[in-house]
Amino acid sequence: MADTVDLYSDRGAKLKSGVDINAISPMRNAAIKNIVTGIKRTAAVDLAGIEKTLATSAIGARVERSLEEK
């Protein structure tokens, strides 16, 4: 027996109850796959770059140098 879920709107209204989890899998449902792809595309960030910037304080150093030059 497959797991089931209830689907809700963004306003909290129940849209459908007891939906098979496989029905909303991006591997089987093209609409869900498009949603997941869109989220990945908009949420992609360079975490390694952010960590490096935070570790080296590179942004802060640039700001300090520009202030000293004035």
mmCIF file of the N, C-alpha and C atoms, coordinates in Angstrom:
data_MODEL
# 
_entry.id   MODEL 
# 
loop_
_atom_site.group_PDB 
_atom_site.id 
_atom_site.type_symbol 
_atom_site.label_atom_id 
_atom_site.label_alt_id 
_atom_site.label_comp_id 
_atom_site.label_asym_id 
_atom_site.label_entity_id 
_atom_site.label_seq_id 
_atom_site.pdbx_PDB_ins_code 
_atom_site.Cartn_x 
_atom_site.Cartn_y 
_atom_site.Cartn_z 
_atom_site.occupancy 
_atom_site.B_iso_or_equiv 
_atom_site.pdbx_formal_charge 
_atom_site.auth_seq_id 
_atom_site.auth_comp_id 
_atom_site.auth_asym_id 
_atom_site.auth_atom_id 
_atom_site.pdbx_PDB_model_num 
ATOM 1   N N  . MET A 1 1  ? 0.849  -1.185 0.000   1.00 0.00 ? 1  MET A N  1 
ATOM 2   C CA . MET A 1 1  ? 0.000  0.000  0.000   1.00 0.00 ? 1  MET A CA 1 
ATOM 3   C C  . MET A 1 1  ? 0.885  1.235  0.000   1.00 0.00 ? 1  MET A C  1 
ATOM 4   N N  . ALA A 1 2  ? 0.640  2.158  -0.907  1.00 0.00 ? 2  ALA A N  1 
ATOM 5   C CA . ALA A 1 2  ? 1.422  3.388  -1.019  1.00 0.00 ? 2  ALA A CA 1 
ATOM 6   C C  . ALA A 1 2  ? 0.939  4.404  0.014   1.00 0.00 ? 2  ALA A C  1 
ATOM 7   N N  . ASP A 1 3  ? 1.845  5.295  0.365   1.00 0.00 ? 3  ASP A N  1 
ATOM 8   C CA . ASP A 1 3  ? 1.492  6.373  1.282   1.00 0.00 ? 3  ASP A CA 1 
ATOM 9   C C  . ASP A 1 3  ? 0.574  7.360  0.580   1.00 0.00 ? 3  ASP A C  1 
ATOM 10  N N  . THR A 1 4  ? -0.280 8.009  1.342   1.00 0.00 ? 4  THR A N  1 
ATOM 11  C CA . THR A 1 4  ? -1.182 9.011  0.787   1.00 0.00 ? 4  THR A CA 1 
ATOM 12  C C  . THR A 1 4  ? -1.011 10.321 1.539   1.00 0.00 ? 4  THR A C  1 
ATOM 13  N N  . VAL A 1 5  ? -1.359 11.414 0.869   1.00 0.00 ? 5  VAL A N  1 
ATOM 14  C CA . VAL A 1 5  ? -1.275 12.750 1.468   1.00 0.00 ? 5  VAL A CA 1 
ATOM 15  C C  . VAL A 1 5  ? -2.542 13.523 1.127   1.00 0.00 ? 5  VAL A C  1 
ATOM 16  N N  . ASP A 1 6  ? -2.785 14.577 1.889   1.00 0.00 ? 6  ASP A N  1 
ATOM 17  C CA . ASP A 1 6  ? -3.861 15.503 1.580   1.00 0.00 ? 6  ASP A CA 1 
ATOM 18  C C  . ASP A 1 6  ? -3.242 16.730 0.930   1.00 0.00 ? 6  ASP A C  1 
ATOM 19  N N  . LEU A 1 7  ? -3.894 17.282 -0.086  1.00 0.00 ? 7  LEU A N  1 
ATOM 20  C CA . LEU A 1 7  ? -3.401 18.464 -0.775  1.00 0.00 ? 7  LEU A CA 1 
ATOM 21  C C  . LEU A 1 7  ? -4.225 19.674 -0.368  1.00 0.00 ? 7  LEU A C  1 
ATOM 22  N N  . TYR A 1 8  ? -3.521 20.770 -0.059  1.00 0.00 ? 8  TYR A N  1 
ATOM 23  C CA . TYR A 1 8  ? -4.160 22.004 0.383   1.00 0.00 ? 8  TYR A CA 1 
ATOM 24  C C  . TYR A 1 8  ? -3.766 23.161 -0.523  1.00 0.00 ? 8  TYR A C  1 
ATOM 25  N N  . SER A 1 9  ? -4.642 24.142 -0.632  1.00 0.00 ? 9  SER A N  1 
ATOM 26  C CA . SER A 1 9  ? -4.331 25.347 -1.400  1.00 0.00 ? 9  SER A CA 1 
ATOM 27  C C  . SER A 1 9  ? -3.428 26.239 -0.560  1.00 0.00 ? 9  SER A C  1 
ATOM 28  N N  . ASP A 1 10 ? -2.936 27.319 -1.162  1.00 0.00 ? 10 ASP A N  1 
ATOM 29  C CA . ASP A 1 10 ? -2.096 28.243 -0.417  1.00 0.00 ? 10 ASP A CA 1 
ATOM 30  C C  . ASP A 1 10 ? -2.886 28.994 0.651   1.00 0.00 ? 10 ASP A C  1 
ATOM 31  N N  . ARG A 1 11 ? -4.198 28.900 0.602   1.00 0.00 ? 11 ARG A N  1 
ATOM 32  C CA . ARG A 1 11 ? -5.053 29.531 1.621   1.00 0.00 ? 11 ARG A CA 1 
ATOM 33  C C  . ARG A 1 11 ? -5.513 28.552 2.697   1.00 0.00 ? 11 ARG A C  1 
ATOM 34  N N  . GLY A 1 12 ? -5.060 27.314 2.603   1.00 0.00 ? 12 GLY A N  1 
ATOM 35  C CA . GLY A 1 12 ? -5.367 26.325 3.627   1.00 0.00 ? 12 GLY A CA 1 
ATOM 36  C C  . GLY A 1 12 ? -6.602 25.480 3.378   1.00 0.00 ? 12 GLY A C  1 
ATOM 37  N N  . ALA A 1 13 ? -7.267 25.660 2.256   1.00 0.00 ? 13 ALA A N  1 
ATOM 38  C CA . ALA A 1 13 ? -8.451 24.852 1.944   1.00 0.00 ? 13 ALA A CA 1 
ATOM 39  C C  . ALA A 1 13 ? -8.002 23.500 1.398   1.00 0.00 ? 13 ALA A C  1 
ATOM 40  N N  . LYS A 1 14 ? -8.623 22.447 1.910   1.00 0.00 ? 14 LYS A N  1 
ATOM 41  C CA . LYS A 1 14 ? -8.282 21.106 1.423   1.00 0.00 ? 14 LYS A CA 1 
ATOM 42  C C  . LYS A 1 14 ? -8.797 20.927 0.006   1.00 0.00 ? 14 LYS A C  1 
ATOM 43  N N  . LEU A 1 15 ? -7.880 20.600 -0.894  1.00 0.00 ? 15 LEU A N  1 
ATOM 44  C CA . LEU A 1 15 ? -8.239 20.400 -2.294  1.00 0.00 ? 15 LEU A CA 1 
ATOM 45  C C  . LEU A 1 15 ? -8.612 18.962 -2.584  1.00 0.00 ? 15 LEU A C  1 
ATOM 46  N N  . LYS A 1 16 ? -7.821 18.045 -2.039  1.00 0.00 ? 16 LYS A N  1 
ATOM 47  C CA . LYS A 1 16 ? -8.065 16.627 -2.289  1.00 0.00 ? 16 LYS A CA 1 
ATOM 48  C C  . LYS A 1 16 ? -7.474 15.827 -1.131  1.00 0.00 ? 16 LYS A C  1 
ATOM 49  N N  . SER A 1 17 ? -8.134 14.774 -0.764  1.00 0.00 ? 17 SER A N  1 
ATOM 50  C CA . SER A 1 17 ? -7.703 13.936 0.347   1.00 0.00 ? 17 SER A CA 1 
ATOM 51  C C  . SER A 1 17 ? -7.304 12.558 -0.166  1.00 0.00 ? 17 SER A C  1 
ATOM 52  N N  . GLY A 1 18 ? -6.293 11.971 0.471   1.00 0.00 ? 18 GLY A N  1 
ATOM 53  C CA . GLY A 1 18 ? -5.902 10.605 0.137   1.00 0.00 ? 18 GLY A CA 1 
ATOM 54  C C  . GLY A 1 18 ? -5.233 10.442 -1.208  1.00 0.00 ? 18 GLY A C  1 
ATOM 55  N N  . VAL A 1 19 ? -4.438 11.427 -1.624  1.00 0.00 ? 19 VAL A N  1 
ATOM 56  C CA . VAL A 1 19 ? -3.745 11.356 -2.913  1.00 0.00 ? 19 VAL A CA 1 
ATOM 57  C C  . VAL A 1 19 ? -2.513 10.464 -2.773  1.00 0.00 ? 19 VAL A C  1 
ATOM 58  N N  . ASP A 1 20 ? -2.375 9.531  -3.688  1.00 0.00 ? 20 ASP A N  1 
ATOM 59  C CA . ASP A 1 20 ? -1.215 8.637  -3.689  1.00 0.00 ? 20 ASP A CA 1 
ATOM 60  C C  . ASP A 1 20 ? 0.057  9.470  -3.856  1.00 0.00 ? 20 ASP A C  1 
ATOM 61  N N  . ILE A 1 21 ? 1.037  9.255  -3.008  1.00 0.00 ? 21 ILE A N  1 
ATOM 62  C CA . ILE A 1 21 ? 2.285  10.034 -3.030  1.00 0.00 ? 21 ILE A CA 1 
ATOM 63  C C  . ILE A 1 21 ? 2.996  9.917  -4.377  1.00 0.00 ? 21 ILE A C  1 
ATOM 64  N N  . ASN A 1 22 ? 2.847  8.797  -5.047  1.00 0.00 ? 22 ASN A N  1 
ATOM 65  C CA . ASN A 1 22 ? 3.468  8.625  -6.359  1.00 0.00 ? 22 ASN A CA 1 
ATOM 66  C C  . ASN A 1 22 ? 2.859  9.537  -7.418  1.00 0.00 ? 22 ASN A C  1 
ATOM 67  N N  . ALA A 1 23 ? 1.618  9.971  -7.214  1.00 0.00 ? 23 ALA A N  1 
ATOM 68  C CA . ALA A 1 23 ? 0.945  10.836 -8.187  1.00 0.00 ? 23 ALA A CA 1 
ATOM 69  C C  . ALA A 1 23 ? 1.559  12.235 -8.217  1.00 0.00 ? 23 ALA A C  1 
ATOM 70  N N  . ILE A 1 24 ? 2.204  12.643 -7.128  1.00 0.00 ? 24 ILE A N  1 
ATOM 71  C CA . ILE A 1 24 ? 2.814  13.979 -7.099  1.00 0.00 ? 24 ILE A CA 1 
ATOM 72  C C  . ILE A 1 24 ? 4.338  13.913 -7.189  1.00 0.00 ? 24 ILE A C  1 
ATOM 73  N N  . SER A 1 25 ? 4.851  12.763 -7.546  1.00 0.00 ? 25 SER A N  1 
ATOM 74  C CA . SER A 1 25 ? 6.289  12.606 -7.723  1.00 0.00 ? 25 SER A CA 1 
ATOM 75  C C  . SER A 1 25 ? 6.745  13.322 -8.988  1.00 0.00 ? 25 SER A C  1 
ATOM 76  N N  . PRO A 1 26 ? 7.834  14.118 -8.917  1.00 0.00 ? 26 PRO A N  1 
ATOM 77  C CA . PRO A 1 26 ? 8.345  14.761 -10.126 1.00 0.00 ? 26 PRO A CA 1 
ATOM 78  C C  . PRO A 1 26 ? 8.810  13.755 -11.177 1.00 0.00 ? 26 PRO A C  1 
ATOM 79  N N  . MET A 1 27 ? 9.017  12.520 -10.779 1.00 0.00 ? 27 MET A N  1 
ATOM 80  C CA . MET A 1 27 ? 9.428  11.494 -11.731 1.00 0.00 ? 27 MET A CA 1 
ATOM 81  C C  . MET A 1 27 ? 8.252  11.044 -12.610 1.00 0.00 ? 27 MET A C  1 
ATOM 82  N N  . ARG A 1 28 ? 7.022  11.233 -12.129 1.00 0.00 ? 28 ARG A N  1 
ATOM 83  C CA . ARG A 1 28 ? 5.844  10.788 -12.866 1.00 0.00 ? 28 ARG A CA 1 
ATOM 84  C C  . ARG A 1 28 ? 4.934  11.927 -13.298 1.00 0.00 ? 28 ARG A C  1 
ATOM 85  N N  . ASN A 1 29 ? 5.016  13.071 -12.637 1.00 0.00 ? 29 ASN A N  1 
ATOM 86  C CA . ASN A 1 29 ? 4.088  14.164 -12.895 1.00 0.00 ? 29 ASN A CA 1 
ATOM 87  C C  . ASN A 1 29 ? 4.852  15.348 -13.488 1.00 0.00 ? 29 ASN A C  1 
ATOM 88  N N  . ALA A 1 30 ? 4.589  15.649 -14.756 1.00 0.00 ? 30 ALA A N  1 
ATOM 89  C CA . ALA A 1 30 ? 5.318  16.712 -15.462 1.00 0.00 ? 30 ALA A CA 1 
ATOM 90  C C  . ALA A 1 30 ? 5.090  18.082 -14.833 1.00 0.00 ? 30 ALA A C  1 
ATOM 91  N N  . ALA A 1 31 ? 3.886  18.347 -14.349 1.00 0.00 ? 31 ALA A N  1 
ATOM 92  C CA . ALA A 1 31 ? 3.596  19.647 -13.731 1.00 0.00 ? 31 ALA A CA 1 
ATOM 93  C C  . ALA A 1 31 ? 4.432  19.841 -12.469 1.00 0.00 ? 31 ALA A C  1 
ATOM 94  N N  . ILE A 1 32 ? 4.524  18.815 -11.653 1.00 0.00 ? 32 ILE A N  1 
ATOM 95  C CA . ILE A 1 32 ? 5.330  18.892 -10.425 1.00 0.00 ? 32 ILE A CA 1 
ATOM 96  C C  . ILE A 1 32 ? 6.803  19.034 -10.788 1.00 0.00 ? 32 ILE A C  1 
ATOM 97  N N  . LYS A 1 33 ? 7.252  18.333 -11.824 1.00 0.00 ? 33 LYS A N  1 
ATOM 98  C CA . LYS A 1 33 ? 8.638  18.432 -12.265 1.00 0.00 ? 33 LYS A CA 1 
ATOM 99  C C  . LYS A 1 33 ? 8.964  19.867 -12.682 1.00 0.00 ? 33 LYS A C  1 
ATOM 100 N N  . ASN A 1 34 ? 8.048  20.521 -13.398 1.00 0.00 ? 34 ASN A N  1 
ATOM 101 C CA . ASN A 1 34 ? 8.262  21.915 -13.795 1.00 0.00 ? 34 ASN A CA 1 
ATOM 102 C C  . ASN A 1 34 ? 8.332  22.837 -12.585 1.00 0.00 ? 34 ASN A C  1 
ATOM 103 N N  . ILE A 1 35 ? 7.497  22.603 -11.591 1.00 0.00 ? 35 ILE A N  1 
ATOM 104 C CA . ILE A 1 35 ? 7.527  23.409 -10.371 1.00 0.00 ? 35 ILE A CA 1 
ATOM 105 C C  . ILE A 1 35 ? 8.855  23.236 -9.656  1.00 0.00 ? 35 ILE A C  1 
ATOM 106 N N  . VAL A 1 36 ? 9.308  22.003 -9.492  1.00 0.00 ? 36 VAL A N  1 
ATOM 107 C CA . VAL A 1 36 ? 10.578 21.721 -8.813  1.00 0.00 ? 36 VAL A CA 1 
ATOM 108 C C  . VAL A 1 36 ? 11.746 22.344 -9.570  1.00 0.00 ? 36 VAL A C  1 
ATOM 109 N N  . THR A 1 37 ? 11.737 22.227 -10.885 1.00 0.00 ? 37 THR A N  1 
ATOM 110 C CA . THR A 1 37 ? 12.804 22.811 -11.701 1.00 0.00 ? 37 THR A CA 1 
ATOM 111 C C  . THR A 1 37 ? 12.833 24.319 -11.552 1.00 0.00 ? 37 THR A C  1 
ATOM 112 N N  . GLY A 1 38 ? 11.673 24.942 -11.560 1.00 0.00 ? 38 GLY A N  1 
ATOM 113 C CA . GLY A 1 38 ? 11.595 26.389 -11.381 1.00 0.00 ? 38 GLY A CA 1 
ATOM 114 C C  . GLY A 1 38 ? 12.112 26.835 -10.032 1.00 0.00 ? 38 GLY A C  1 
ATOM 115 N N  . ILE A 1 39 ? 11.787 26.099 -8.997  1.00 0.00 ? 39 ILE A N  1 
ATOM 116 C CA . ILE A 1 39 ? 12.269 26.428 -7.651  1.00 0.00 ? 39 ILE A CA 1 
ATOM 117 C C  . ILE A 1 39 ? 13.780 26.276 -7.585  1.00 0.00 ? 39 ILE A C  1 
ATOM 118 N N  . LYS A 1 40 ? 14.302 25.213 -8.152  1.00 0.00 ? 40 LYS A N  1 
ATOM 119 C CA . LYS A 1 40 ? 15.762 25.018 -8.170  1.00 0.00 ? 40 LYS A CA 1 
ATOM 120 C C  . LYS A 1 40 ? 16.449 26.164 -8.894  1.00 0.00 ? 40 LYS A C  1 
ATOM 121 N N  . ARG A 1 41 ? 15.890 26.582 -10.005 1.00 0.00 ? 41 ARG A N  1 
ATOM 122 C CA . ARG A 1 41 ? 16.490 27.635 -10.819 1.00 0.00 ? 41 ARG A CA 1 
ATOM 123 C C  . ARG A 1 41 ? 16.507 28.965 -10.068 1.00 0.00 ? 41 ARG A C  1 
ATOM 124 N N  . THR A 1 42 ? 15.466 29.272 -9.322  1.00 0.00 ? 42 THR A N  1 
ATOM 125 C CA . THR A 1 42 ? 15.393 30.555 -8.630  1.00 0.00 ? 42 THR A CA 1 
ATOM 126 C C  . THR A 1 42 ? 16.092 30.538 -7.284  1.00 0.00 ? 42 THR A C  1 
ATOM 127 N N  . ALA A 1 43 ? 16.292 29.365 -6.712  1.00 0.00 ? 43 ALA A N  1 
ATOM 128 C CA . ALA A 1 43 ? 16.893 29.284 -5.391  1.00 0.00 ? 43 ALA A CA 1 
ATOM 129 C C  . ALA A 1 43 ? 18.363 28.877 -5.425  1.00 0.00 ? 43 ALA A C  1 
ATOM 130 N N  . ALA A 1 44 ? 18.945 28.746 -6.605  1.00 0.00 ? 44 ALA A N  1 
ATOM 131 C CA . ALA A 1 44 ? 20.333 28.314 -6.713  1.00 0.00 ? 44 ALA A CA 1 
ATOM 132 C C  . ALA A 1 44 ? 21.275 29.431 -6.268  1.00 0.00 ? 44 ALA A C  1 
ATOM 133 N N  . VAL A 1 45 ? 22.123 29.122 -5.315  1.00 0.00 ? 45 VAL A N  1 
ATOM 134 C CA . VAL A 1 45 ? 23.135 30.066 -4.839  1.00 0.00 ? 45 VAL A CA 1 
ATOM 135 C C  . VAL A 1 45 ? 24.463 29.335 -4.717  1.00 0.00 ? 45 VAL A C  1 
ATOM 136 N N  . ASP A 1 46 ? 25.526 30.087 -4.716  1.00 0.00 ? 46 ASP A N  1 
ATOM 137 C CA . ASP A 1 46 ? 26.858 29.517 -4.569  1.00 0.00 ? 46 ASP A CA 1 
ATOM 138 C C  . ASP A 1 46 ? 27.204 29.466 -3.080  1.00 0.00 ? 46 ASP A C  1 
ATOM 139 N N  . LEU A 1 47 ? 26.809 28.371 -2.420  1.00 0.00 ? 47 LEU A N  1 
ATOM 140 C CA . LEU A 1 47 ? 27.041 28.259 -0.981  1.00 0.00 ? 47 LEU A CA 1 
ATOM 141 C C  . LEU A 1 47 ? 28.524 28.259 -0.644  1.00 0.00 ? 47 LEU A C  1 
ATOM 142 N N  . ALA A 1 48 ? 29.334 27.623 -1.473  1.00 0.00 ? 48 ALA A N  1 
ATOM 143 C CA . ALA A 1 48 ? 30.779 27.607 -1.219  1.00 0.00 ? 48 ALA A CA 1 
ATOM 144 C C  . ALA A 1 48 ? 31.331 29.028 -1.286  1.00 0.00 ? 48 ALA A C  1 
ATOM 145 N N  . GLY A 1 49 ? 30.873 29.808 -2.254  1.00 0.00 ? 49 GLY A N  1 
ATOM 146 C CA . GLY A 1 49 ? 31.316 31.191 -2.376  1.00 0.00 ? 49 GLY A CA 1 
ATOM 147 C C  . GLY A 1 49 ? 30.894 32.030 -1.184  1.00 0.00 ? 49 GLY A C  1 
ATOM 148 N N  . ILE A 1 50 ? 29.669 31.831 -0.716  1.00 0.00 ? 50 ILE A N  1 
ATOM 149 C CA . ILE A 1 50 ? 29.187 32.568 0.452   1.00 0.00 ? 50 ILE A CA 1 
ATOM 150 C C  . ILE A 1 50 ? 30.001 32.194 1.686   1.00 0.00 ? 50 ILE A C  1 
ATOM 151 N N  . GLU A 1 51 ? 30.263 30.898 1.872   1.00 0.00 ? 51 GLU A N  1 
ATOM 152 C CA . GLU A 1 51 ? 31.066 30.457 3.014   1.00 0.00 ? 51 GLU A CA 1 
ATOM 153 C C  . GLU A 1 51 ? 32.466 31.051 2.957   1.00 0.00 ? 51 GLU A C  1 
ATOM 154 N N  . LYS A 1 52 ? 33.069 31.080 1.774   1.00 0.00 ? 52 LYS A N  1 
ATOM 155 C CA . LYS A 1 52 ? 34.413 31.639 1.621   1.00 0.00 ? 52 LYS A CA 1 
ATOM 156 C C  . LYS A 1 52 ? 34.406 33.133 1.952   1.00 0.00 ? 52 LYS A C  1 
ATOM 157 N N  . THR A 1 53 ? 33.408 33.834 1.452   1.00 0.00 ? 53 THR A N  1 
ATOM 158 C CA . THR A 1 53 ? 33.296 35.268 1.721   1.00 0.00 ? 53 THR A CA 1 
ATOM 159 C C  . THR A 1 53 ? 33.158 35.527 3.219   1.00 0.00 ? 53 THR A C  1 
ATOM 160 N N  . LEU A 1 54 ? 32.343 34.727 3.883   1.00 0.00 ? 54 LEU A N  1 
ATOM 161 C CA . LEU A 1 54 ? 32.161 34.902 5.317   1.00 0.00 ? 54 LEU A CA 1 
ATOM 162 C C  . LEU A 1 54 ? 33.430 34.551 6.092   1.00 0.00 ? 54 LEU A C  1 
ATOM 163 N N  . ALA A 1 55 ? 34.139 33.507 5.653   1.00 0.00 ? 55 ALA A N  1 
ATOM 164 C CA . ALA A 1 55 ? 35.352 33.081 6.344   1.00 0.00 ? 55 ALA A CA 1 
ATOM 165 C C  . ALA A 1 55 ? 36.490 34.073 6.173   1.00 0.00 ? 55 ALA A C  1 
ATOM 166 N N  . THR A 1 56 ? 36.591 34.693 4.995   1.00 0.00 ? 56 THR A N  1 
ATOM 167 C CA . THR A 1 56 ? 37.711 35.606 4.727   1.00 0.00 ? 56 THR A CA 1 
ATOM 168 C C  . THR A 1 56 ? 37.349 37.068 4.954   1.00 0.00 ? 56 THR A C  1 
ATOM 169 N N  . SER A 1 57 ? 36.086 37.342 5.207   1.00 0.00 ? 57 SER A N  1 
ATOM 170 C CA . SER A 1 57 ? 35.598 38.727 5.371   1.00 0.00 ? 57 SER A CA 1 
ATOM 171 C C  . SER A 1 57 ? 35.969 39.581 4.171   1.00 0.00 ? 57 SER A C  1 
ATOM 172 N N  . ALA A 1 58 ? 35.941 39.006 2.995   1.00 0.00 ? 58 ALA A N  1 
ATOM 173 C CA . ALA A 1 58 ? 36.358 39.700 1.781   1.00 0.00 ? 58 ALA A CA 1 
ATOM 174 C C  . ALA A 1 58 ? 35.495 40.925 1.493   1.00 0.00 ? 58 ALA A C  1 
ATOM 175 N N  . ILE A 1 59 ? 34.219 40.841 1.741   1.00 0.00 ? 59 ILE A N  1 
ATOM 176 C CA . ILE A 1 59 ? 33.342 41.978 1.465   1.00 0.00 ? 59 ILE A CA 1 
ATOM 177 C C  . ILE A 1 59 ? 33.648 43.114 2.430   1.00 0.00 ? 59 ILE A C  1 
ATOM 178 N N  . GLY A 1 60 ? 33.827 42.784 3.702   1.00 0.00 ? 60 GLY A N  1 
ATOM 179 C CA . GLY A 1 60 ? 34.154 43.809 4.695   1.00 0.00 ? 60 GLY A CA 1 
ATOM 180 C C  . GLY A 1 60 ? 35.479 44.495 4.392   1.00 0.00 ? 60 GLY A C  1 
ATOM 181 N N  . ALA A 1 61 ? 36.462 43.743 3.911   1.00 0.00 ? 61 ALA A N  1 
ATOM 182 C CA . ALA A 1 61 ? 37.772 44.324 3.592   1.00 0.00 ? 61 ALA A CA 1 
ATOM 183 C C  . ALA A 1 61 ? 37.650 45.314 2.449   1.00 0.00 ? 61 ALA A C  1 
ATOM 184 N N  . ARG A 1 62 ? 36.848 45.025 1.462   1.00 0.00 ? 62 ARG A N  1 
ATOM 185 C CA . ARG A 1 62 ? 36.657 45.937 0.336   1.00 0.00 ? 62 ARG A CA 1 
ATOM 186 C C  . ARG A 1 62 ? 36.004 47.241 0.792   1.00 0.00 ? 62 ARG A C  1 
ATOM 187 N N  . VAL A 1 63 ? 35.057 47.137 1.685   1.00 0.00 ? 63 VAL A N  1 
ATOM 188 C CA . VAL A 1 63 ? 34.371 48.324 2.182   1.00 0.00 ? 63 VAL A CA 1 
ATOM 189 C C  . VAL A 1 63 ? 35.342 49.189 2.973   1.00 0.00 ? 63 VAL A C  1 
ATOM 190 N N  . GLU A 1 64 ? 36.164 48.578 3.830   1.00 0.00 ? 64 GLU A N  1 
ATOM 191 C CA . GLU A 1 64 ? 37.139 49.326 4.627   1.00 0.00 ? 64 GLU A CA 1 
ATOM 192 C C  . GLU A 1 64 ? 38.135 50.045 3.740   1.00 0.00 ? 64 GLU A C  1 
ATOM 193 N N  . ARG A 1 65 ? 38.648 49.390 2.718   1.00 0.00 ? 65 ARG A N  1 
ATOM 194 C CA . ARG A 1 65 ? 39.629 50.009 1.824   1.00 0.00 ? 65 ARG A CA 1 
ATOM 195 C C  . ARG A 1 65 ? 39.025 51.207 1.112   1.00 0.00 ? 65 ARG A C  1 
ATOM 196 N N  . SER A 1 66 ? 37.799 51.076 0.661   1.00 0.00 ? 66 SER A N  1 
ATOM 197 C CA . SER A 1 66 ? 37.181 52.186 -0.058  1.00 0.00 ? 66 SER A CA 1 
ATOM 198 C C  . SER A 1 66 ? 36.931 53.360 0.880   1.00 0.00 ? 66 SER A C  1 
ATOM 199 N N  . LEU A 1 67 ? 36.653 53.090 2.146   1.00 0.00 ? 67 LEU A N  1 
ATOM 200 C CA . LEU A 1 67 ? 36.464 54.172 3.107   1.00 0.00 ? 67 LEU A CA 1 
ATOM 201 C C  . LEU A 1 67 ? 37.793 54.861 3.426   1.00 0.00 ? 67 LEU A C  1 
ATOM 202 N N  . GLU A 1 68 ? 38.884 54.101 3.498   1.00 0.00 ? 68 GLU A N  1 
ATOM 203 C CA . GLU A 1 68 ? 40.196 54.668 3.790   1.00 0.00 ? 68 GLU A CA 1 
ATOM 204 C C  . GLU A 1 68 ? 40.683 55.561 2.652   1.00 0.00 ? 68 GLU A C  1 
ATOM 205 N N  . GLU A 1 69 ? 40.315 55.224 1.421   1.00 0.00 ? 69 GLU A N  1 
ATOM 206 C CA . GLU A 1 69 ? 40.773 55.979 0.263   1.00 0.00 ? 69 GLU A CA 1 
ATOM 207 C C  . GLU A 1 69 ? 40.152 57.363 0.210   1.00 0.00 ? 69 GLU A C  1 
ATOM 208 N N  . LYS A 1 70 ? 38.996 57.547 0.823   1.00 0.00 ? 70 LYS A N  1 
ATOM 209 C CA . LYS A 1 70 ? 38.298 58.852 0.783   1.00 0.00 ? 70 LYS A CA 1 
ATOM 210 C C  . LYS A 1 70 ? 38.901 59.850 1.720   1.00 0.00 ? 70 LYS A C  1 
# 
